[in-house]
Amino acid sequence: MSQPGPSTRVVRAGLPEPEQGEPFLPGPVFAAPFHLTGEPEDSPAVYTRYGNPTWTRYEDAVGSLEDADAVLFSSGMGAAAAILLTQLTPGSVLAVDEGCYLNVRRLARTHLEPRGVEVRLAPPAGLAAAARGADLLWLESPSNPTLEVYDIAALADLGVGTVVDNTTAGPLLQRPLDLGAHYSLTSATKQLSGHADLVLGYVTTRDGERAQALRDWRRDAGAIPGPFEAWLAHRSLPTLAVRLERACDNALVIARQLAARDDVEEVRYPGLPGDAGHEVARRQMSGYGMVVSFDLGSRERAERFLAAAKLITDATSFGSVHTVAERRARWGGDAVPDGFIRLSSGCEDAADLLADVERALDAAA
Ligand SMILES: Cc1ncc(COP(=O)(O)O)c(C=O)c1O
């Protein structure tokens, strides 16, 4: 059989071989210690902070989507911290895209810099120069929330250990490891679980030593996922491809609708042919994601838009079946104007969403 397509892969990912009378996806294993006689090395499970069969199943599943080892953490930030803290020591240099997720930048500035790590924050055009002589290069593509698109292969080619935060694209739309990155990071809180009901994250890598260092870090730092969250995420995985297809279609029509209005500025969506990131995105992604951003010019207009929308929930995060949007400047920490909105399209009917956006824009005028 030829290589199965993405929908087939997610439906089967991580499932055990069929066994008479057993469920397709075994339930979560809730345990602190496991029965253990003799040496820990001889037992498949010893104590859940060291490993849990429910995590392993989900790791096998998401790892298979990138043909890599996956290491699961309690959140996307837990995964980010694990990469940074296993790779950087006093005197190390970290080059970071200044538009990447704000908590990653904050972690670097407030926790790594005081411990002697040089943190070089760089704008998109300066990232390659900042990476020169660095020990680790951190980028996010498309970035959240401004949707900058980076040429991953070109940056990974600089010869510096490269991390791609792949959260906005996810493993079905973009495979950073194929493009030369050493780590791909995904907050599974978003599209991977897709129902806005849990927090989880993982790292994939094809380097066994790096994977082992992450697992050791998780054991020692205790940034461990709950078995129930891992199981829920696994249960949601088979629908990833169909959810994504609908959400990406919805994002494109909403982006087009926004771009056609003269009272909306700076519409960013990598799937729009005129978008600054479109050409690179077309080369390195197989779809453009569900996140769209735009500027309504003022805080007041953005707030009126969000208050008037009925199907678009005012909430943070992205990638769930529900369409959500937020005025991003309310968090501080991102270089975005007061009227900047990040919208994540869900799986509702496009016609309903378009009508809602139109009405809310008119109400915000
Ligand atoms: C791009 C990106 N990376 C990492 C994270 C962190 O993920 P989590 O909230 O699961 O810790 C987020 C969260 O919004 C994100 O948007």
The ligand as a Tripos MOL2 file, in Angstrom:
@<TRIPOS>MOLECULE
LIG
   16    16     1     0     0
SMALL
NO_CHARGES

@<TRIPOS>ATOM
      1 C1          2.5410   29.7100   19.2120 C.3       1 LIG1
      2 C2          2.3550   29.2050   20.6160 C.ar      1 LIG1
      3 N1          3.3190   28.4980   21.1790 N.ar      1 LIG1
      4 C3          3.2040   28.0240   22.4370 C.ar      1 LIG1
      5 C4          2.0730   28.2820   23.1850 C.ar      1 LIG1
      6 C5          1.9920   27.7610   24.5750 C.3       1 LIG1
      7 O1          1.0820   26.7130   24.6540 O.3       1 LIG1
      8 P1          0.2830   26.3270   25.9720 P.3       1 LIG1
      9 O2         -0.7350   27.3950   26.2010 O.co2     1 LIG1
     10 O3         -0.2550   24.9770   25.6730 O.co2     1 LIG1
     11 O4          1.2840   26.3150   27.0830 O.co2     1 LIG1
     12 C6          1.0410   29.0260   22.6400 C.ar      1 LIG1
     13 C7         -0.1620   29.3160   23.4090 C.2       1 LIG1
     14 O5         -0.9910   30.1130   23.0190 O.2       1 LIG1
     15 C8          1.1910   29.5100   21.3140 C.ar      1 LIG1
     16 O6          0.2460   30.2440   20.7370 O.3       1 LIG1
@<TRIPOS>BOND
     1     1     2 1
     2     2     3 ar
     3     2    15 ar
     4     3     4 ar
     5     4     5 ar
     6     5     6 1
     7     5    12 ar
     8     6     7 1
     9     7     8 1
    10     8     9 2
    11     8    10 1
    12     8    11 1
    13    12    13 1
    14    12    15 ar
    15    13    14 2
    16    15    16 1
@<TRIPOS>SUBSTRUCTURE
     1 LIG1         1 GROUP 0 **** ****
